[in-house]
Amino acid sequence: MLSDAHYRLAFALRKEKPWKMLYDSQIFAVRHSDGQLSYCSVMGHNGDHLALALYAGESGLHSLRAIFNHNYMMAEPYLQHEMMLAQDCLMVSFQSKAELMGRDLDEVNAYCHAHGLKPRGANAYPVFERFRPHYYPWHIEDEADQLHMLEGMEAAMEVTRRLKTQSSEELGLTGSDPDGRSIPLLTRKEDGFDWESLACADTFKPAYAAALLTDELAAARARQAKRIAGEWGCAILMHGEPLTPEGTPKGEEPKSAPFFPYVLLVVSLESGLILSATLASNPEDYAPEFTQALLKLFAESGRPRRLLCKDERTFALLSGLADQLSLRLEQKADIDMLDDMLDHYVDTFSPLAGDDDPDGEDEDDDEINDEEVMAFLHAIITHPEALQSIPDNILRDLLSAASMGVLPSELAQAVRSEHERRKKH
């Protein structure tokens, strides 16, 4: 449970409106009392998604850079879902009371009742969340995270105070990609904050898990397999439906965050059939399960003549195994049979899947290109009433995308307005 200090600072931050003075790219850093470094971004300059986010260390900065640099609409469908869930940060955002539920609503109501507060207007209530890659946004439960959130809000208040008398340029708050530039670094002292300049670390390259055989006997058997299969396409992607921790009663909030597991998909590039689809039970350590799945597939179907993959994560998983077993491995951007199966998998397991035509007639299966997607978004932005005909489950998915900052600001605002309208009816 968060302390009164968290809510006191959050309401003070809401009153100061730092998003009126800063853009999300005008980031600053905080050196916490335990030595941890956080990179801070204030969101909401255009009036939507008012928030302060703290990205911890190099991995957090990498996820922040990805937000600034990614082109969500141009990414392949199987990557878009993962891009939405790639943030690694602590966040306090401000939402309407109707959007709050469960523990968040109980805590803020208790604080307001104890202190005689009656927040009014849109986006008046603070919500604290921990974002982790491949997990649902969750409550901030770790004590170190709670401390960092407090110190981050204090630093944001300090930045806001300074901006009342100094320009953002004078404070070093420039608005561009943090790669290769310096940003303000605030360190808490007894009588305030020390301000320094911090050079942002070079671009962080994530370390992906590798499949390695520690059982020499199993490796020898796989190398000596006489049966040679065809060419296989392999991909690791994020499953479209979350897994709830075991033991959660139906209809109740789980004790820990649901997660989106990774899937290893292996496709025959001759027949287009799925040879294997393995769901990892641990999203942070999928290599052992995927290694065993591949060994089982080798035993059943033989050694592939060639393995092809599309992305760095899958290449990293397979490269060590390929070396150990003398397999031919290549990385290619376009692999027709694999691309088709990835599209089919996303269509089947996407949060938007299952919205069949009510008359039972299939829609055209023509590929939707980027221009059509952008035209659809433009139609909603220019004609918000079009949202009124969108099913609730699709609206919820768009609302989730808006909260993660991956939608254009005009569309995000339209989605939130439609959500509010439905709440009242």
Buried (B, 14 or more C-beta within 10 A) or exposed (E): EBEEEBBBBBBBBBEBBBBEBBBBBBBBBBBBEEEBBBBBBBBBBBEBBBBBBBBBBBBBBBBBBBBBEBEBEEBBBBBBBBBBBBBBBBBBBBBBBEBBEEEBBEBBBEBBEEEEBEBEEBBBBBBBBBBBBBBBBBBBEEEEBBBBBBBBBBBBBBBBBBBEEEEBEEBBBBEEBBBEBBBBBBBBEEEEBEBEEBEBBEBBEEEBBBBBBEEEEBBEEBBEBEEEBBBBBBBBBBBBEBBBEEEEEEEEEBEEBBBBBBBBBBBBBEEBEEBBBBEBEEBEEBBBBBBEBBBEBBBEBBBBBBBBBBBEBBBBBBBBBBEBBEBEBEBEEEBEBBBEBBBEBBBEBBBBBEEEEEEEEEEEEEEEEEEEEEEEBEEBBEEBEBBEEBEEEEBBBBBBBBBBBBBBBBBBBBBBEBBEEEEEE
